Amino acid sequence: MSSQITNKNNYTTTPTSPNPYITRKLNNMDKAKAFKEEQEDWTRLYHKMLKGIEVIINIQKQVWDIIKIVGKTNTTIAEMEQMILQASINN
């Protein structure tokens, strides 16, 4: 891009105001860069939250499995108590 330099009476002058299109373009680029950074921040937060939710789901599955095992163990203990009581009554 050539700058608009004019010679008048042996003085060199340049335009005092910048090209408004370029200024607008640069401002839009700054806004786009800021938007992209903000979007990347939200994306990181979203993935971090997803990982946290995944951990919570895995823990919940483990708790449910433990509850099932405890239920079976309680049933087995109750059956053993009944057998012991019947054996002691019979002797």
C-alpha positions in Angstrom: 0.0 0.0 0.0 1.5 3.3 -0.9 1.2 6.2 1.5 -0.1 9.5 0.1 2.8 11.8 0.3 2.6 15.1 -1.5 5.3 17.6 -2.2 4.2 21.2 -2.0 6.7 24.0 -1.9 9.5 21.7 -1.0 7.7 20.5 2.1 6.8 16.8 2.5 3.4 16.1 4.1 1.6 13.0 5.0 -2.1 12.5 5.8 -2.8 13.2 9.4 -5.7 10.9 9.9 -5.3 7.1 9.5 -7.3 5.3 6.9 -10.7 4.6 8.7 -11.1 1.3 6.9 -7.8 0.0 8.3 -8.7 1.3 11.8 -12.1 -0.4 11.6 -10.4 -3.6 10.4 -7.9 -3.6 13.2 -10.6 -2.9 15.8 -12.6 -5.8 14.4 -9.5 -8.0 14.5 -9.0 -7.1 18.1 -12.7 -7.9 18.9 -12.4 -11.2 17.0 -9.2 -12.1 19.0 -10.9 -11.2 22.3 -14.0 -13.2 21.3 -11.8 -16.2 20.4 -10.0 -16.1 23.7 -13.2 -15.9 25.6 -14.6 -18.8 23.6 -11.5 -20.8 24.3 -11.9 -20.0 28.0 -15.5 -21.2 28.0 -14.5 -24.3 26.1 -11.9 -25.2 28.7 -14.4 -24.6 31.5 -17.0 -26.8 29.6 -14.5 -29.7 29.2 -13.4 -29.3 32.9 -17.0 -29.5 34.0 -17.6 -32.6 31.8 -14.7 -34.3 33.4 -16.0 -33.5 36.8 -19.5 -34.8 35.9 -17.9 -38.0 34.6 -16.0 -38.5 37.9 -19.3 -37.9 39.8 -21.0 -40.5 37.6 -18.3 -43.1 38.1 -18.4 -42.5 41.9 -22.1 -42.9 41.9 -21.8 -46.2 40.0 -19.3 -47.4 42.5 -21.6 -46.5 45.4 -24.5 -48.3 43.8 -22.3 -51.4 43.3 -21.3 -51.2 47.0 -25.0 -50.9 48.0 -25.8 -54.0 46.0 -22.9 -55.9 47.7 -24.0 -54.7 51.1 -27.6 -55.8 50.4 -26.4 -59.3 49.4 -24.1 -59.5 52.5 -27.0 -58.5 54.8 -29.2 -61.2 53.2 -26.4 -63.8 53.7 -25.9 -62.8 57.3 -29.6 -63.0 58.0 -29.7 -66.5 56.5 -26.7 -67.6 58.6 -28.3 -66.2 61.8 -31.5 -68.3 61.0 -29.4 -71.4 60.5 -27.5 -70.9 63.7 -30.7 -70.3 65.6 -32.3 -73.5 64.1 -29.2 -75.5 64.9 -29.1 -74.3 68.5 -32.9 -75.0 68.9 -32.4 -78.5 67.5 -29.6 -79.3 69.9 
